C-alpha cells in the first residue's frame, strides 16, 4: 500500500493559494484576491465530486474471484487483520475529506500568524509594486507605524533609507538575497541587519520581496567597546615601556658609569616597571571579573573585618602622606558578598582616596543606612573633588578627570571600573557624591546578612 499523500498535497495547495492571492492582489488589488478565493472554492468542490466518483468506481487490485488484499501463506485470521489495517491506511483523496482539509489549511494559517507575531525580527512583505501587504508586530515597533496604516502603501512612505532602497533594487534585479546594515533613528539610534529576498515563481515572474530586520545595536556597541578597550590598553602599555627603553638606552650609552645619576635612572625604570605590572594585573583582573570566573558564590561576610584588613594593607601609603584614617564600621556588620571581591572593592576605594587626598588630611570609612534589606558603607576623602559634568563617567575604563595627576599618582585608570563590576556581580550598587574642592564620597550598597 502507498503511504498517505495528504501532507505534500496540503503544502502544495497552500503554496499555490498564497501565490495566487499575491498575484491577484498585484493585478487587480483586493478584488483580485476575492475572485481568486471564490474560484478556489468552486474548484475544490468540483474536485470533491470527481474524486468521489473515481473512488466508488475504482477497480479491484486482482482478478475476479480473488480478494485484492489476500496474501498467500497467511491464515484466515492474519488475512482479516491485514485487510482491516489496509482499510485504515487507504490512499488520501483530496475531495473525500473536504471539511478536514479546510480545517488543516486554517490551522496552517493560524500557525503562520503565531510564528510571525512571536518573532523578535521585523518582517515586511512587499508586492511587485513595492507596496506593503504584510507587517508583523516587531516590524511595527522598528518602523514606528502600525500595520493598518501601512498596508497598501509604498515602502518609501513608511521608511526612507537609501541603504534599504539599494538592497531592494539589488534583490529585485538579481533575484537573490541582498543584505546590509542600516541605522534607524527613533527614540534611540539603533542599528539593524537587513536581509531582502525576492519572491519568484516559475518562468521568473517576480511576485514581491520579503524584508527581515534584526536588531544588532548591542552587538555593535560591544564591538565598539572592545575596539576602544584594545586601543586604550595599547596606549597605556606603550607609555611605561617607552620610558623604560629610554632610561635603558641612556644607561647603555655610558650613563651607567655616572655614579651620581645612575641610581636615579634605575629608580625611574623600577617605577615604570611597577606601573606596567599594576596595569597588566588590573586588565587581567577586570577580564576575569567580566567573564564570570572571579565571583562564583555569595556568602555572609564580616564587613568591618575586611575594612580593617584593607586599612592595614595600605598603611605604608597613608602613613607616608601623614593621612589619618578613621574606620567607623561597627563590629559584626555582615553583608552578602564574595569575600575576596569585597576586599578588592574596599582596597580600590581606599587606595583611590589615599592617592588623591592631600597631606595631613582625613579619610573616613563608615556604615550608612540599613533599610530594605540593604546595608550601605562609604569611603569619604578630602581630596580635590570631581566636577559634576564628568561624575557619570568616573566608572568607565581608563577615564581620568586629570590624566597628568592620575599618572603622577600611579593610577592605571581601571580601579573604579573594577569596583563597579565587582559590586554589580555581588548584586549591589555603587554611587558617587562629590563637589570640587570638598572631596568625594563613594557609597556601596549590598544585601544585608545580619542575623
N, C-alpha and C positions, 0 to 999 in steps of 0.2 A: 504493500500500500504506500502511496505517496504521502509525505507529511503535509500538514495544513499549510496553504499558501496565503493565509489571511494577513500576517504582518507585512510581507512585501507589497501586497496589493494595497493595503491601507496607506503605507508610506508613499507609494506611487500616486495614489489618489490625492493624498494631502499635498504633495509637491505640485501636481498638476493644478489643483484647486488654487493654491497660493499664486502660482504663476499666472493663472487665468484672471484672478482678481486684480493683480498688479497690472497685467496687460490691459484689462478692461478699464481700470482707473486711468492709465496713461492715455488711452484712446478716446474714451467717452466720459471720463470723470465718474462721479458716483452712480450715474445712470447705467454706465457700463458694468459696474460691479453688481447692481441688482439684476440686470439682464443675464449676466453670466450665472448668477446664483439660481435664477429661475430655470435656465436651460439645464443646469446640473441636476436639479431635482427631477425634471422630466426625463432626462437621460437615465438616471438611476432607476426610476420607475419602470422604464422600458426594459432595462437590463434585468430587473427582477422578474418580469413576466416571461422573457425569453429564457432566462436561466432555469426558471421553474419548469417550463415545458421540456427543456432539454433533460432535466433531471428525471422527470417522470418517464420519458421515452428512452432512457439510457439503456443500451443493450447489455446483456449479461456478459461476464468475462469468459465464459466457457461454452462448449457446445450444448445443444439441447439435451435435457435429461441429466445434466451434471451440475451439482451445486458449485457456484463460482468460487466460494470460499472454502470448499472442501480441500483437504490436503492429504496426500497419500501417506500411509503409515501411521495415522493418528486414530485413536479410539473415538467412538461417537461422542463421549463426554468432552474430550480435548477439542474435537472439531467444533462442538457447540460453543465452547469457551472462546475459541479463536474467532468464530463468527460474531459473537457478541462484542468482542474487542474491536473488530474491524468496523462494525457499525458505528461505534463511538468515535472512530478516527477517520471518518469519511472525508473526502476532498471538500475544501471550503468553496462554496459557490456564492459570489457577491450578492446576488439578488435574493438569496434564500433567507438571510437574516438582516433584512434592511434596517430594522429598528436598532439592532445591536451595532451595526456598522455606523449609524449616525451617532450613537452614544459614544463609540470609540473615537470618532472624529471630534466630538465635543470635548471629550476627556483630553485628547491631544492638544486642543486649542487652550484648554484651561492650564495644562501643564506648561505650555509655552509662555503663557502670561505670568505664571508663578515664577518661572525662571528669569524672565526679563525684569520683573518687578523686584526680585531679590538680588539682582546683580549690583555689585559696587561700581562697575564700569558703566559709563553712559553709552547708550546705544541709540543711533539715529538712522532711520531708513528713508532714503530718497528715491523718488521715481525717476524716469528718464528725463523729465523736465526739470530736475533738481528741486522738486517740491517735497516737503516733509510729509510722509504718510505714517510714520510711527516714531514715538519717542518714549523711552522708559523713564521712571521717576528719577534715576540718577542723572540722566541727561537733562531733565528739567532743572535740577539743582545746579548742575555745572553751567548751564547756559542762562539760568535765571529767568526762564519763561516756561509756562505750563504747556502741556500737550494740546489742550483745547485751543489756545491762542495760536499755536504753531502749525497745526495741521493744515495742509494746503498751501502754506507759504513757501516762498523760495528760501533756501537756507541762508542766503545773504541778508534776508530780512531779520533773521534770528541771531546769527553770529557772523560778524565781519572780521575775517582774519586772512591775510594774504597767504600764509603757510598752508592753512586748511584748503583754500581755494586752489592752490597749486597741487596739493595731494589729490583732490577730487578730479582735477583735469588730467593729471598723470595716470590715475587709475582708470578713468574712462577711456583714455587714449590707448593704453597698453593692455587693458582688460585684465589686469592682475592686481596684486596687493601693493599699496603705497603706504609708507609710514614715516612719521617725523614727530617733532615736538613743537608745541605751541604754548604761549603764555596768555592766559586769560585774566583780566583784571576785574574783580568784583569788590567784595569787601576786603579781600586779601589777594595779593598777587600769587597765582598758582600756575604750576607747570603741568602739562598733560602730554602723555604719549598718545598719538593718534594713529589709528590704522584704518585705511579706507580700502574696501574690496568691491570690485564691480560684480554685479549680478547679471549673468548672461544665460540664455537658453540655446537650443540647437540653432545652427546656422549663424551663430554670433550675434543674435539680436540682443541689444542692450536694454535691460528692464529697469535698472536702477543701481544704487550703491548703498552699502551699509558702512556706517562710520562708528568706530568704538573709541571712547575717551577713557584713558586710565590715568588717575592722579599719581604723579611721581614727584610731587613737591617735597615730601620728606626725604626721598632718596637724593634729590638734587641738593637739598640743604646739607645732608650728611656728607656728600661728596665734596661740597664747598668747604665744610668744616675740616675735613681730612686734609684737603689741599692747603688750607691756611695753617693747620697744625704742623704739617711737614715743613712748610716754609718758615714758620716761627722757630721750630726746633733747629733747623739748619742754621738759621741766623744766630741763635743763642749759642750753639756749639762752636760756630766759627769765631766768635769774639774771643773767648778764652784761649782757643787753640792758636789764633793769630798772635796773641800776647805771649804765649809760651814759646812759640817759634822765634819771635823777635828777640826775647831775652836769651834764648839758647844760642842763636846766631851771634849775638853780641859777645857772649862768653867765649865762643869758639874763635872769634876773631882777635882774641887777646885780652879781653876784659877779665878772664879767669885768673890772670896774674895780678890784677888790681885788687889788693887786699882790702882797700878802703870801700870799694863798691860791689865786689862780687857777692858778699853776703846779702846785700840789698837786692841784687838780681835774683839770687836763689830764693829769697823770700817771696818776691813777686811771682816766680814760677810756681812756688808752693801754693800761694793764694789762688792763682788761676786754676791750678790742678784741682784744688778743693772745690772751687766753684763749678768746674766741669763735672766733678764727681757728684756734687749735690744736684746739678741739673739732670744728669742721667738717672740718678736714683729717683728723683721726683717724676720723671717721664715714665719710668718703669712702674712706679707705684700707682700713678694715675691710670696707666693702661691696665694694670691688674685689677684695680677697683672697677673700672668701666666694664671689664669682661665678666664680672661677677665671680671671679675666683678668689677675691680677698675676704669678703664677708659671706660666710656660709650659714651662720645661725646667730640668733639674738638671745641674750640671757640677762638676768638681773646683774647689774654691775654697780659697785660702790663708787659713786661719782667723786666724793671728797678724797678718797684714797688715790685715784688716778690723777686728780688735780695736783695733789701734793707731790706725786712722782714726777709730773711734768715740771713743776717748780724746781725740784732738786736737780733734774737733768740739765736745766738751763741756768743753774746757779752761777757758773763762771761768767756767763754773758751778762746777766743783770747786775752782778756784783762789780764787774769791771766798769760799768756806767753809773755805779752808785745809785741804782734804782731800788726802790722799796716795793716789795710785792706782798699784798695782803690777800691771803687765801681764806675766804669767809664762808665757804660752803659747809653747812652743818654736817657733823658726823652721822653716818647711817643713811645719807641721801642715796637712794637707789633709782636707777633708770634702766629701761630695757634697751640694751645696746650690744654691740660687739666689742669686747674688752680692748683688743688691740686697735680697732678702728677708732674708738672713742679716745684712746690715749693719743693717737695721731692728731685728732681734732684739737684736743687741748694743747698739745705740743706746738702745732702750727699757729694757733691763735695767740698763744703766749709768746712764741718766738717772733711773730709779726709785731706784737706790741712792744717787745724789747728793742727790736731793730729801729723802730721809728719814734720811740719815746726819747725825749731829751735827758741829759744827765740830771741826777738828783730829783727825778720825778717819781710818780707812784702809779702802780698797776694794781687793779682790783680784780679778783675772781670771786664772784658771788652768785648765790642762788636767787632766782627771781620768783615769779608767780608759779603757783602749782594749782592748776584748775583744768577741768575737763579731762582728767586722766593724764595730763601732760606736766612735765617739770621743765622750767627754764633755768639756764645758767648763762652768765655773761662774763666777758673779758673786757675790761674798760681801761683805756690808757689816756695819757695826757699829751699825746703827740700832736702833729700839725693839723690833723683832721683831713677829711676828704670832701672836695667840692660836691655840692648836691647834684650837679648835672652829670657826674660820672659815677655816682654811687651804685647805679644799677649795673655797672659793668665790672665792678671790682672782683667778681667771682669768675670772670672769664679767664681762659688760659692766656698767660703772658701779658695780660693787661697791667699797665703800670700808670699810676697817677703822675709820677715823676720818674721817668726812666733813669736819669742820671743818679738821682737819690737812691733808687732801688738797687742799681748795680753797686753803688758805693757801699750800701748796707749789706751786700752779698746775697740779695734775694734772687730767686730763679723765676719769679712771676707765676709759679704754679701752686704756691701754698694755699691760697684761698680757694682755688679751683678744686684742690684735693679735699679741703674741708667741706665744700658744698656737696661733692659726690659722695663722700663718706656719710654725711648726715642724711642725705636722701636714701642711701642704701639701708640706713638704720630706721627708715620711715619717720624721719624728723624734718625740721625746717631750720634754716639759718637766716638771720637778718642783720642789717647794719643801721645804726643811727650815728650820724657824725655831723660835726659843724666845724668849719675851718677855724683853726686857732684854739679849739676847745677839746680836741681829742676825738676818739671813736669808741663805740660800744658794739661789739659783736655778740649777738644773742643766739643760743641754740636751744631748741625745744625738742624734747624726746619723751616717749611714753614712760609714765611712772611705773616703778616696780616696788613701791612701798607696800609693806605688809598691811 
